Amino acid sequence: MAKPTIDKQKLKALRNQLEHGDFQRIAKHLGISRTTVAKVFTGDIRNIQVIEQALNMVKHREKVLKSLNSEW
């Protein structure tokens, strides 16, 4: 079964939602190098775990911000 491809524009959009230091956090969590994480977002290599981790970080931040906004 072929690995699914992810559009480079979608990778760029996801990368733009990450904050400073997130590549390093993802790398540490997955036990890989920061360079490997960066290569995933340029489309040089595929690693679904990196993408899943990035999506989880973005979703978590959105949830926290939504929670904080509802309290104000």
PDB file of N, CA, C and O in Angstrom:
ATOM      1  N   MET A   1       0.841  -1.178   0.000  1.00  0.00           N
ATOM      2  CA  MET A   1       0.000   0.000   0.000  1.00  0.00           C
ATOM      3  C   MET A   1       0.890   1.247   0.000  1.00  0.00           C
ATOM      4  O   MET A   1       1.817   1.358   0.802  1.00  0.00           O
ATOM      5  N   ALA A   2       0.602   2.169  -0.895  1.00  0.00           N
ATOM      6  CA  ALA A   2       1.409   3.381  -1.031  1.00  0.00           C
ATOM      7  C   ALA A   2       1.122   4.344   0.116  1.00  0.00           C
ATOM      8  O   ALA A   2       0.004   4.433   0.623  1.00  0.00           O
ATOM      9  N   LYS A   3       2.156   5.048   0.497  1.00  0.00           N
ATOM     10  CA  LYS A   3       1.987   6.060   1.542  1.00  0.00           C
ATOM     11  C   LYS A   3       1.182   7.229   0.979  1.00  0.00           C
ATOM     12  O   LYS A   3       1.382   7.618  -0.172  1.00  0.00           O
ATOM     13  N   PRO A   4       0.283   7.789   1.771  1.00  0.00           N
ATOM     14  CA  PRO A   4      -0.476   8.938   1.260  1.00  0.00           C
ATOM     15  C   PRO A   4       0.433  10.156   1.125  1.00  0.00           C
ATOM     16  O   PRO A   4       1.341  10.367   1.929  1.00  0.00           O
ATOM     17  N   THR A   5       0.171  10.941   0.106  1.00  0.00           N
ATOM     18  CA  THR A   5       0.941  12.158  -0.071  1.00  0.00           C
ATOM     19  C   THR A   5       0.174  13.323   0.541  1.00  0.00           C
ATOM     20  O   THR A   5      -1.056  13.330   0.579  1.00  0.00           O
ATOM     21  N   ILE A   6       0.911  14.280   1.005  1.00  0.00           N
ATOM     22  CA  ILE A   6       0.304  15.457   1.603  1.00  0.00           C
ATOM     23  C   ILE A   6       0.752  16.665   0.792  1.00  0.00           C
ATOM     24  O   ILE A   6       1.941  16.852   0.535  1.00  0.00           O
ATOM     25  N   ASP A   7      -0.194  17.461   0.405  1.00  0.00           N
ATOM     26  CA  ASP A   7       0.062  18.644  -0.399  1.00  0.00           C
ATOM     27  C   ASP A   7       1.040  19.577   0.316  1.00  0.00           C
ATOM     28  O   ASP A   7       0.905  19.818   1.515  1.00  0.00           O
ATOM     29  N   LYS A   8       2.018  20.096  -0.414  1.00  0.00           N
ATOM     30  CA  LYS A   8       3.024  20.990   0.190  1.00  0.00           C
ATOM     31  C   LYS A   8       2.391  22.259   0.747  1.00  0.00           C
ATOM     32  O   LYS A   8       2.876  22.815   1.732  1.00  0.00           O
ATOM     33  N   GLN A   9       1.318  22.716   0.127  1.00  0.00           N
ATOM     34  CA  GLN A   9       0.635  23.912   0.626  1.00  0.00           C
ATOM     35  C   GLN A   9       0.011  23.640   1.994  1.00  0.00           C
ATOM     36  O   GLN A   9       0.010  24.512   2.863  1.00  0.00           O
ATOM     37  N   LYS A  10      -0.518  22.435   2.181  1.00  0.00           N
ATOM     38  CA  LYS A  10      -1.099  22.074   3.476  1.00  0.00           C
ATOM     39  C   LYS A  10      -0.009  21.937   4.536  1.00  0.00           C
ATOM     40  O   LYS A  10      -0.210  22.314   5.690  1.00  0.00           O
ATOM     41  N   LEU A  11       1.145  21.397   4.141  1.00  0.00           N
ATOM     42  CA  LEU A  11       2.267  21.311   5.075  1.00  0.00           C
ATOM     43  C   LEU A  11       2.717  22.711   5.491  1.00  0.00           C
ATOM     44  O   LEU A  11       3.006  22.958   6.662  1.00  0.00           O
ATOM     45  N   LYS A  12       2.773  23.616   4.524  1.00  0.00           N
ATOM     46  CA  LYS A  12       3.186  24.987   4.816  1.00  0.00           C
ATOM     47  C   LYS A  12       2.181  25.664   5.749  1.00  0.00           C
ATOM     48  O   LYS A  12       2.570  26.377   6.674  1.00  0.00           O
ATOM     49  N   ALA A  13       0.894  25.442   5.504  1.00  0.00           N
ATOM     50  CA  ALA A  13      -0.143  26.037   6.352  1.00  0.00           C
ATOM     51  C   ALA A  13      -0.038  25.505   7.780  1.00  0.00           C
ATOM     52  O   ALA A  13      -0.177  26.267   8.736  1.00  0.00           O
ATOM     53  N   LEU A  14       0.206  24.208   7.928  1.00  0.00           N
ATOM     54  CA  LEU A  14       0.370  23.627   9.258  1.00  0.00           C
ATOM     55  C   LEU A  14       1.621  24.183   9.923  1.00  0.00           C
ATOM     56  O   LEU A  14       1.591  24.548  11.099  1.00  0.00           O
ATOM     57  N   ARG A  15       2.715  24.248   9.182  1.00  0.00           N
ATOM     58  CA  ARG A  15       3.975  24.789   9.720  1.00  0.00           C
ATOM     59  C   ARG A  15       3.786  26.221  10.216  1.00  0.00           C
ATOM     60  O   ARG A  15       4.344  26.604  11.245  1.00  0.00           O
ATOM     61  N   ASN A  16       3.010  26.999   9.494  1.00  0.00           N
ATOM     62  CA  ASN A  16       2.782  28.393   9.876  1.00  0.00           C
ATOM     63  C   ASN A  16       1.965  28.529  11.161  1.00  0.00           C
ATOM     64  O   ASN A  16       1.988  29.584  11.795  1.00  0.00           O
ATOM     65  N   GLN A  17       1.259  27.497  11.544  1.00  0.00           N
ATOM     66  CA  GLN A  17       0.481  27.525  12.779  1.00  0.00           C
ATOM     67  C   GLN A  17       1.312  27.130  13.994  1.00  0.00           C
ATOM     68  O   GLN A  17       0.883  27.319  15.133  1.00  0.00           O
ATOM     69  N   LEU A  18       2.494  26.586  13.754  1.00  0.00           N
ATOM     70  CA  LEU A  18       3.362  26.175  14.855  1.00  0.00           C
ATOM     71  C   LEU A  18       4.097  27.388  15.412  1.00  0.00           C
ATOM     72  O   LEU A  18       4.322  28.379  14.717  1.00  0.00           O
ATOM     73  N   GLU A  19       4.460  27.281  16.669  1.00  0.00           N
ATOM     74  CA  GLU A  19       5.173  28.364  17.338  1.00  0.00           C
ATOM     75  C   GLU A  19       6.664  28.063  17.393  1.00  0.00           C
ATOM     76  O   GLU A  19       7.109  26.944  17.139  1.00  0.00           O
ATOM     77  N   HIS A  20       7.414  29.097  17.734  1.00  0.00           N
ATOM     78  CA  HIS A  20       8.860  28.952  17.884  1.00  0.00           C
ATOM     79  C   HIS A  20       9.153  27.835  18.887  1.00  0.00           C
ATOM     80  O   HIS A  20       8.604  27.822  19.989  1.00  0.00           O
ATOM     81  N   GLY A  21      10.008  26.914  18.503  1.00  0.00           N
ATOM     82  CA  GLY A  21      10.388  25.820  19.392  1.00  0.00           C
ATOM     83  C   GLY A  21       9.573  24.554  19.211  1.00  0.00           C
ATOM     84  O   GLY A  21       9.912  23.518  19.782  1.00  0.00           O
ATOM     85  N   ASP A  22       8.509  24.615  18.431  1.00  0.00           N
ATOM     86  CA  ASP A  22       7.663  23.428  18.256  1.00  0.00           C
ATOM     87  C   ASP A  22       8.383  22.310  17.507  1.00  0.00           C
ATOM     88  O   ASP A  22       8.167  21.137  17.813  1.00  0.00           O
ATOM     89  N   PHE A  23       9.223  22.637  16.542  1.00  0.00           N
ATOM     90  CA  PHE A  23       9.975  21.584  15.845  1.00  0.00           C
ATOM     91  C   PHE A  23      10.812  20.803  16.855  1.00  0.00           C
ATOM     92  O   PHE A  23      10.864  19.574  16.812  1.00  0.00           O
ATOM     93  N   GLN A  24      11.466  21.524  17.761  1.00  0.00           N
ATOM     94  CA  GLN A  24      12.302  20.869  18.767  1.00  0.00           C
ATOM     95  C   GLN A  24      11.448  20.030  19.712  1.00  0.00           C
ATOM     96  O   GLN A  24      11.839  18.921  20.078  1.00  0.00           O
ATOM     97  N   ARG A  25      10.284  20.546  20.112  1.00  0.00           N
ATOM     98  CA  ARG A  25       9.391  19.789  20.996  1.00  0.00           C
ATOM     99  C   ARG A  25       8.907  18.509  20.319  1.00  0.00           C
ATOM    100  O   ARG A  25       8.865  17.448  20.942  1.00  0.00           O
ATOM    101  N   ILE A  26       8.545  18.614  19.048  1.00  0.00           N
ATOM    102  CA  ILE A  26       8.102  17.432  18.303  1.00  0.00           C
ATOM    103  C   ILE A  26       9.237  16.425  18.201  1.00  0.00           C
ATOM    104  O   ILE A  26       9.036  15.230  18.420  1.00  0.00           O
ATOM    105  N   ALA A  27      10.420  16.903  17.871  1.00  0.00           N
ATOM    106  CA  ALA A  27      11.585  16.027  17.744  1.00  0.00           C
ATOM    107  C   ALA A  27      11.875  15.301  19.053  1.00  0.00           C
ATOM    108  O   ALA A  27      12.129  14.097  19.060  1.00  0.00           O
ATOM    109  N   LYS A  28      11.835  16.028  20.142  1.00  0.00           N
ATOM    110  CA  LYS A  28      12.116  15.421  21.448  1.00  0.00           C
ATOM    111  C   LYS A  28      11.061  14.382  21.794  1.00  0.00           C
ATOM    112  O   LYS A  28      11.388  13.298  22.276  1.00  0.00           O
ATOM    113  N   HIS A  29       9.799  14.707  21.549  1.00  0.00           N
ATOM    114  CA  HIS A  29       8.705  13.789  21.864  1.00  0.00           C
ATOM    115  C   HIS A  29       8.823  12.482  21.061  1.00  0.00           C
ATOM    116  O   HIS A  29       8.539  11.401  21.578  1.00  0.00           O
ATOM    117  N   LEU A  30       9.240  12.595  19.805  1.00  0.00           N
ATOM    118  CA  LEU A  30       9.310  11.419  18.937  1.00  0.00           C
ATOM    119  C   LEU A  30      10.687  10.751  18.921  1.00  0.00           C
ATOM    120  O   LEU A  30      10.856   9.682  18.335  1.00  0.00           O
ATOM    121  N   GLY A  31      11.666  11.386  19.565  1.00  0.00           N
ATOM    122  CA  GLY A  31      13.004  10.805  19.605  1.00  0.00           C
ATOM    123  C   GLY A  31      13.721  10.875  18.262  1.00  0.00           C
ATOM    124  O   GLY A  31      14.469   9.968  17.897  1.00  0.00           O
ATOM    125  N   ILE A  32      13.485  11.965  17.529  1.00  0.00           N
ATOM    126  CA  ILE A  32      14.141  12.176  16.243  1.00  0.00           C
ATOM    127  C   ILE A  32      14.809  13.548  16.260  1.00  0.00           C
ATOM    128  O   ILE A  32      14.663  14.307  17.218  1.00  0.00           O
ATOM    129  N   SER A  33      15.539  13.859  15.198  1.00  0.00           N
ATOM    130  CA  SER A  33      16.231  15.147  15.172  1.00  0.00           C
ATOM    131  C   SER A  33      15.299  16.266  14.716  1.00  0.00           C
ATOM    132  O   SER A  33      14.291  16.029  14.051  1.00  0.00           O
ATOM    133  N   ARG A  34      15.664  17.479  15.089  1.00  0.00           N
ATOM    134  CA  ARG A  34      14.912  18.656  14.665  1.00  0.00           C
ATOM    135  C   ARG A  34      14.983  18.803  13.150  1.00  0.00           C
ATOM    136  O   ARG A  34      14.025  19.241  12.514  1.00  0.00           O
ATOM    137  N   THR A  35      16.131  18.431  12.577  1.00  0.00           N
ATOM    138  CA  THR A  35      16.309  18.492  11.132  1.00  0.00           C
ATOM    139  C   THR A  35      15.324  17.571  10.419  1.00  0.00           C
ATOM    140  O   THR A  35      14.783  17.928   9.373  1.00  0.00           O
ATOM    141  N   THR A  36      15.093  16.404  10.975  1.00  0.00           N
ATOM    142  CA  THR A  36      14.129  15.475  10.391  1.00  0.00           C
ATOM    143  C   THR A  36      12.733  16.081  10.397  1.00  0.00           C
ATOM    144  O   THR A  36      12.000  15.967   9.414  1.00  0.00           O
ATOM    145  N   VAL A  37      12.364  16.720  11.495  1.00  0.00           N
ATOM    146  CA  VAL A  37      11.059  17.383  11.582  1.00  0.00           C
ATOM    147  C   VAL A  37      10.962  18.468  10.513  1.00  0.00           C
ATOM    148  O   VAL A  37       9.946  18.573   9.827  1.00  0.00           O
ATOM    149  N   ALA A  38      11.996  19.262  10.369  1.00  0.00           N
ATOM    150  CA  ALA A  38      11.995  20.331   9.369  1.00  0.00           C
ATOM    151  C   ALA A  38      11.847  19.757   7.961  1.00  0.00           C
ATOM    152  O   ALA A  38      11.142  20.331   7.131  1.00  0.00           O
ATOM    153  N   LYS A  39      12.499  18.640   7.689  1.00  0.00           N
ATOM    154  CA  LYS A  39      12.416  18.024   6.363  1.00  0.00           C
ATOM    155  C   LYS A  39      11.013  17.501   6.062  1.00  0.00           C
ATOM    156  O   LYS A  39      10.602  17.452   4.903  1.00  0.00           O
ATOM    157  N   VAL A  40      10.290  17.116   7.090  1.00  0.00           N
ATOM    158  CA  VAL A  40       8.902  16.689   6.881  1.00  0.00           C
ATOM    159  C   VAL A  40       8.087  17.862   6.350  1.00  0.00           C
ATOM    160  O   VAL A  40       7.276  17.691   5.440  1.00  0.00           O
ATOM    161  N   PHE A  41       8.295  19.043   6.909  1.00  0.00           N
ATOM    162  CA  PHE A  41       7.508  20.208   6.516  1.00  0.00           C
ATOM    163  C   PHE A  41       7.943  20.829   5.197  1.00  0.00           C
ATOM    164  O   PHE A  41       7.217  21.648   4.633  1.00  0.00           O
ATOM    165  N   THR A  42       9.115  20.454   4.697  1.00  0.00           N
ATOM    166  CA  THR A  42       9.511  20.892   3.361  1.00  0.00           C
ATOM    167  C   THR A  42       9.113  19.854   2.310  1.00  0.00           C
ATOM    168  O   THR A  42       9.238  20.091   1.109  1.00  0.00           O
ATOM    169  N   GLY A  43       8.634  18.706   2.778  1.00  0.00           N
ATOM    170  CA  GLY A  43       8.202  17.650   1.863  1.00  0.00           C
ATOM    171  C   GLY A  43       9.315  16.726   1.428  1.00  0.00           C
ATOM    172  O   GLY A  43       9.109  15.874   0.564  1.00  0.00           O
ATOM    173  N   ASP A  44      10.504  16.877   2.015  1.00  0.00           N
ATOM    174  CA  ASP A  44      11.637  16.040   1.633  1.00  0.00           C
ATOM    175  C   ASP A  44      11.470  14.593   2.111  1.00  0.00           C
ATOM    176  O   ASP A  44      11.885  13.657   1.426  1.00  0.00           O
ATOM    177  N   ILE A  45      10.871  14.417   3.272  1.00  0.00           N
ATOM    178  CA  ILE A  45      10.610  13.072   3.785  1.00  0.00           C
ATOM    179  C   ILE A  45       9.180  13.009   4.305  1.00  0.00           C
ATOM    180  O   ILE A  45       8.564  14.041   4.570  1.00  0.00           O
ATOM    181  N   ARG A  46       8.658  11.805   4.449  1.00  0.00           N
ATOM    182  CA  ARG A  46       7.313  11.617   4.987  1.00  0.00           C
ATOM    183  C   ARG A  46       7.419  10.967   6.363  1.00  0.00           C
ATOM    184  O   ARG A  46       8.142   9.990   6.558  1.00  0.00           O
ATOM    185  N   ASN A  47       6.690  11.528   7.293  1.00  0.00           N
ATOM    186  CA  ASN A  47       6.608  10.945   8.630  1.00  0.00           C
ATOM    187  C   ASN A  47       5.282  11.377   9.229  1.00  0.00           C
ATOM    188  O   ASN A  47       5.136  12.498   9.714  1.00  0.00           O
ATOM    189  N   ILE A  48       4.335  10.481   9.186  1.00  0.00           N
ATOM    190  CA  ILE A  48       2.980  10.802   9.640  1.00  0.00           C
ATOM    191  C   ILE A  48       2.955  11.124  11.126  1.00  0.00           C
ATOM    192  O   ILE A  48       2.096  11.887  11.569  1.00  0.00           O
ATOM    193  N   GLN A  49       3.866  10.568  11.901  1.00  0.00           N
ATOM    194  CA  GLN A  49       3.904  10.845  13.340  1.00  0.00           C
ATOM    195  C   GLN A  49       4.229  12.314  13.602  1.00  0.00           C
ATOM    196  O   GLN A  49       3.686  12.916  14.529  1.00  0.00           O
ATOM    197  N   VAL A  50       5.104  12.885  12.798  1.00  0.00           N
ATOM    198  CA  VAL A  50       5.445  14.300  12.949  1.00  0.00           C
ATOM    199  C   VAL A  50       4.216  15.151  12.671  1.00  0.00           C
ATOM    200  O   VAL A  50       3.920  16.086  13.415  1.00  0.00           O
ATOM    201  N   ILE A  51       3.513  14.830  11.615  1.00  0.00           N
ATOM    202  CA  ILE A  51       2.325  15.591  11.238  1.00  0.00           C
ATOM    203  C   ILE A  51       1.236  15.446  12.302  1.00  0.00           C
ATOM    204  O   ILE A  51       0.589  16.428  12.668  1.00  0.00           O
ATOM    205  N   GLU A  52       1.038  14.243  12.789  1.00  0.00           N
ATOM    206  CA  GLU A  52       0.043  14.028  13.853  1.00  0.00           C
ATOM    207  C   GLU A  52       0.394  14.825  15.094  1.00  0.00           C
ATOM    208  O   GLU A  52      -0.482  15.431  15.710  1.00  0.00           O
ATOM    209  N   GLN A  53       1.655  14.831  15.465  1.00  0.00           N
ATOM    210  CA  GLN A  53       2.082  15.571  16.655  1.00  0.00           C
ATOM    211  C   GLN A  53       1.856  17.071  16.461  1.00  0.00           C
ATOM    212  O   GLN A  53       1.403  17.759  17.376  1.00  0.00           O
ATOM    213  N   ALA A  54       2.172  17.567  15.275  1.00  0.00           N
ATOM    214  CA  ALA A  54       1.962  18.986  14.991  1.00  0.00           C
ATOM    215  C   ALA A  54       0.479  19.337  15.044  1.00  0.00           C
ATOM    216  O   ALA A  54       0.102  20.363  15.610  1.00  0.00           O
ATOM    217  N   LEU A  55      -0.352  18.496  14.463  1.00  0.00           N
ATOM    218  CA  LEU A  55      -1.798  18.732  14.501  1.00  0.00           C
ATOM    219  C   LEU A  55      -2.315  18.726  15.935  1.00  0.00           C
ATOM    220  O   LEU A  55      -3.153  19.551  16.298  1.00  0.00           O
ATOM    221  N   ASN A  56      -1.822  17.809  16.740  1.00  0.00           N
ATOM    222  CA  ASN A  56      -2.242  17.752  18.146  1.00  0.00           C
ATOM    223  C   ASN A  56      -1.848  19.027  18.889  1.00  0.00           C
ATOM    224  O   ASN A  56      -2.619  19.530  19.706  1.00  0.00           O
ATOM    225  N   MET A  57      -0.659  19.549  18.613  1.00  0.00           N
ATOM    226  CA  MET A  57      -0.213  20.787  19.269  1.00  0.00           C
ATOM    227  C   MET A  57      -1.125  21.950  18.880  1.00  0.00           C
ATOM    228  O   MET A  57      -1.536  22.736  19.733  1.00  0.00           O
ATOM    229  N   VAL A  58      -1.435  22.052  17.601  1.00  0.00           N
ATOM    230  CA  VAL A  58      -2.280  23.144  17.117  1.00  0.00           C
ATOM    231  C   VAL A  58      -3.688  23.024  17.708  1.00  0.00           C
ATOM    232  O   VAL A  58      -4.256  24.015  18.165  1.00  0.00           O
ATOM    233  N   LYS A  59      -4.246  21.820  17.698  1.00  0.00           N
ATOM    234  CA  LYS A  59      -5.592  21.615  18.246  1.00  0.00           C
ATOM    235  C   LYS A  59      -5.629  21.927  19.735  1.00  0.00           C
ATOM    236  O   LYS A  59      -6.586  22.532  20.220  1.00  0.00           O
ATOM    237  N   HIS A  60      -4.599  21.520  20.459  1.00  0.00           N
ATOM    238  CA  HIS A  60      -4.548  21.781  21.898  1.00  0.00           C
ATOM    239  C   HIS A  60      -4.513  23.286  22.165  1.00  0.00           C
ATOM    240  O   HIS A  60      -5.226  23.780  23.039  1.00  0.00           O
ATOM    241  N   ARG A  61      -3.687  24.011  21.415  1.00  0.00           N
ATOM    242  CA  ARG A  61      -3.610  25.469  21.600  1.00  0.00           C
ATOM    243  C   ARG A  61      -4.940  26.136  21.290  1.00  0.00           C
ATOM    244  O   ARG A  61      -5.364  27.052  21.996  1.00  0.00           O
ATOM    245  N   GLU A  62      -5.600  25.672  20.227  1.00  0.00           N
ATOM    246  CA  GLU A  62      -6.899  26.251  19.866  1.00  0.00           C
ATOM    247  C   GLU A  62      -7.912  26.014  20.983  1.00  0.00           C
ATOM    248  O   GLU A  62      -8.709  26.895  21.304  1.00  0.00           O
ATOM    249  N   LYS A  63      -7.876  24.821  21.571  1.00  0.00           N
ATOM    250  CA  LYS A  63      -8.797  24.485  22.660  1.00  0.00           C
ATOM    251  C   LYS A  63      -8.535  25.374  23.876  1.00  0.00           C
ATOM    252  O   LYS A  63      -9.474  25.874  24.497  1.00  0.00           O
ATOM    253  N   VAL A  64      -7.269  25.569  24.212  1.00  0.00           N
ATOM    254  CA  VAL A  64      -6.902  26.405  25.354  1.00  0.00           C
ATOM    255  C   VAL A  64      -7.332  27.849  25.109  1.00  0.00           C
ATOM    256  O   VAL A  64      -7.900  28.487  25.994  1.00  0.00           O
ATOM    257  N   LEU A  65      -7.064  28.360  23.919  1.00  0.00           N
ATOM    258  CA  LEU A  65      -7.439  29.733  23.601  1.00  0.00           C
ATOM    259  C   LEU A  65      -8.950  29.913  23.626  1.00  0.00           C
ATOM    260  O   LEU A  65      -9.446  30.932  24.107  1.00  0.00           O
ATOM    261  N   LYS A  66      -9.675  28.942  23.118  1.00  0.00           N
ATOM    262  CA  LYS A  66     -11.135  29.006  23.140  1.00  0.00           C
ATOM    263  C   LYS A  66     -11.643  29.027  24.586  1.00  0.00           C
ATOM    264  O   LYS A  66     -12.562  29.775  24.919  1.00  0.00           O
ATOM    265  N   SER A  67     -11.041  28.210  25.425  1.00  0.00           N
ATOM    266  CA  SER A  67     -11.409  28.148  26.832  1.00  0.00           C
ATOM    267  C   SER A  67     -11.128  29.487  27.522  1.00  0.00           C
ATOM    268  O   SER A  67     -11.949  29.985  28.293  1.00  0.00           O
ATOM    269  N   LEU A  68      -9.968  30.052  27.236  1.00  0.00           N
ATOM    270  CA  LEU A  68      -9.621  31.336  27.858  1.00  0.00           C
ATOM    271  C   LEU A  68     -10.535  32.445  27.375  1.00  0.00           C
ATOM    272  O   LEU A  68     -10.936  33.301  28.163  1.00  0.00           O
ATOM    273  N   ASN A  69     -10.869  32.444  26.105  1.00  0.00           N
ATOM    274  CA  ASN A  69     -11.741  33.476  25.554  1.00  0.00           C
ATOM    275  C   ASN A  69     -13.163  33.389  26.124  1.00  0.00           C
ATOM    276  O   ASN A  69     -13.828  34.411  26.294  1.00  0.00           O
ATOM    277  N   SER A  70     -13.624  32.173  26.414  1.00  0.00           N
ATOM    278  CA  SER A  70     -14.966  32.028  26.951  1.00  0.00           C
ATOM    279  C   SER A  70     -15.048  32.498  28.403  1.00  0.00           C
ATOM    280  O   SER A  70     -16.124  32.845  28.891  1.00  0.00           O
ATOM    281  N   GLU A  71     -13.892  32.508  29.095  1.00  0.00           N
ATOM    282  CA  GLU A  71     -13.871  32.953  30.488  1.00  0.00           C
ATOM    283  C   GLU A  71     -13.873  34.468  30.599  1.00  0.00           C
ATOM    284  O   GLU A  71     -14.236  35.007  31.644  1.00  0.00           O
ATOM    285  N   TRP A  72     -13.476  35.165  29.543  1.00  0.00           N
ATOM    286  CA  TRP A  72     -13.404  36.633  29.602  1.00  0.00           C
ATOM    287  C   TRP A  72     -14.732  37.167  29.364  1.00  0.00           C
ATOM    288  O   TRP A  72     -14.918  38.384  29.366  1.00  0.00           O
TER     289      TRP A  72
END
